[in-house]
């Protein structure tokens, strides 16, 4: 069964009848674009994109015998919107770090979202004094924006950034909730 048929059947089993599945392939990836109603997009994306990640994993497993390419699923352009949100949030947080001279630790971000933050910070010359560092493992992995060369132990990040972290966590949750609604 090809990826289009698999996704169409999977969506039907989930009760999503009115969907469009488009597949584009390149040398490394099979990109699956799914268009559904806004109401159903929240169901398929899930909290922090967890359901979307699970759908992507199922699709990858379903095609493991027919391709070695990575399958990327996107629902109603969620990934592009989320990337833009992360870039904007990274700029705001980096500006805060420069102003307050206090590092900032993000609430949990999946690997692909940490990469967006790392790349955004690295590409902007106005933030050349700052660096982004990932620490921890699994669901305890965190991303920190701080001045270059600062030692995590010498910087009282957790206490100093508690209000900033709570603000950003609310921003992330609020932005995702409005997207998923």
N, C-alpha and C positions, 0 to 999 in steps of 0.2 A: 504494500500500500504506500503510495507516495505521500509526501508531507501535506499537500493540499487536502487530500482525502482524509488523512488522519485528523488534521485540525478541524475540518468541517464536521466529521463524525463526533469528535470529542466535544466540540461546542454544542452539538445537538444533544448529546448525552447530558450535558450540563444544563440543558433547557434554554440554550441560546439559539433560537431558530433563525433570527434575522441577522446574519453576519456576512461580511465579505472577507474572503481570505485571498491575499495576493502574495505570490512567492517570487522573489528575485534572487538569483544566484550569482556569486562571483567565485574567484579562485579559492577563497578561504571560508566563505560564509554562505549560509542559506538564510536570507532575510524573509521573515514571515510577517506581513503587515495584516493586522486584523482590525476591521471596522465593525463596531457594534454600537448600540444605543448608549447614551451616557449612563443610563441607569445600570446597564449590564457591565459597563466598563469597570465600575467599582468592584463588582463581584469578581471579575477576571483579573484585575490588578491586585487587589487585596491590600492589606496594611503593609506599608513600606515596600510594596511590590512583591511581597512574599508569594502570593498566588501566581503572579506572572512568572516568577522564577521557577515555581513548581511546574507550571505548564511548559515552560521552556525545557526543563529537565525531562519531562515525559516525552516531549517531541524528539529530543535528542536520543533518548533510549529507543523510541519506536523506529528510528532510522539508522541505528548503529550498524546494522548489517549491510545497508545500502550506500552509506557515505561516511567519510571521516571528517567532513566539513562541520564546523560549529553552526548550530541552528540558533538564530536570534529572533525572538518573537517581540513584537511591539503592538500594543493595543491602543488605538486612537491616538497615535503619536505621543504616548505617555513618556517614553524615554527622552524624546527631544525636549518636551516641556520640563521634565525633571532636571535634565542637564542644564537648561537655562536658569532654573531656580537655584541650582547648586552653584552655578557661576556667580549669580547675583549675590547669593548668601556669602560666598567665599570673599568677594570684594568687600562687602559690609563688615565681615568679621576681621579681615586683614586690616581695614582702616581702623577698626576699634583697637586692635592689637597695637598698631602704630601709635594711636592717640594715648592709650592707657598704659602702654608698655607692659601689659599683662598678657600672658599667653592664653590661648583658648583651646579647650578640648571639646570636640564634637561629640554629641551622643552617637550611638552606633550607626555606622554607615556601611552598606555592603561594599565589596571590593571595587565594583565598577564605579560607585559614587565617590569612593576615596580617590580613585584615579582622576576623576574630574576635578576634585579639589586640588590635588597635587599639581596637575597640569595647568589649571587656571592660575594658581599662585606662581608657578615657575615661568609662565609666559608674560607676566606683567612686570615691566621694569620698575614701576613705582613701589613694588613690594620686594625688591631685591635684598632688603635687609632681613626678610623673613624666610622661614623654611617650614615645611610641613613634614611631620614625622608620624609614622604609624607605629603603635606599640600594642602589645598584648596578642592574644590568640582567639580564634573563633568569635563567638558573640561578644567576647570581652575586648575585642580589638577596637582601639580608639585612634583618632587622628587629632593631632595637635598642631596648631599654628603658633609659632613662637619666633623670637629673634634668633638669627643664626648663631650657633655656638652656645646657646643657652642650655644649661643642664636641667633636665626635668627635676632632679632632686634639689637643685639650688633655687628653683622657681616654685613658689607656693601656689601652683596653678589651681588645685582643687578648691582651696578656700577663696582665693582672689577672684576666680571666674565663676563662682556659683551663680550669681545673678545673670551673668552673660550666658552661661550654659543653659539656664532655665529659659531665658528669652529665646535663644536659638532653637532649643528643643520644641518650644511652643510654636515658633515660626515653621519649623519643619512639619510638625504634626498638623498645624492649621492649614498649611499649603497643601499637604497630601490629602487631608480630609476634604478640602474644597475641590481638589482634582478628582477624587474618587467618588464624590457625590453626584 
